[in-house]
């Protein structure tokens, strides 16, 4: 993760104030946490809700544009450690109605905890008639 620190220094970003998204190919997106709200649903899906300017929404869309449903990426909130998750999609972008002259757009990222259970955690049944044989 030294690359992340180098990038933060180059771009003058305080990673303590950001949620960082990292793809396997090395692409990184840091979003200030003041624009973010996080909700976890009962079905284990997590919604990361963004309220930001059009330029930032474009960067967010561009970052997640090439991810497929179920593909793994990582997020890191305020440098607490990267957490692997499965990408489940972005919601449509909606414009928030405000009296302020600055345009604010809302978009939600849906992700699911990545559960990679190593194959060696399972045991092989000893016969075809055992009650656990169907899970393999």
Secondary structure by P-SEA (a helix, b strand, c coil): caaaaaaaaaacccccccbbbbcccbbbbbbccccbbbbbcccccccccccccaaaaaaaaaaaccccccccbbbbccccbbbbbbbcccccbbbbbccccbbbbbbbbbbccccccccccbbbbccccccccccc
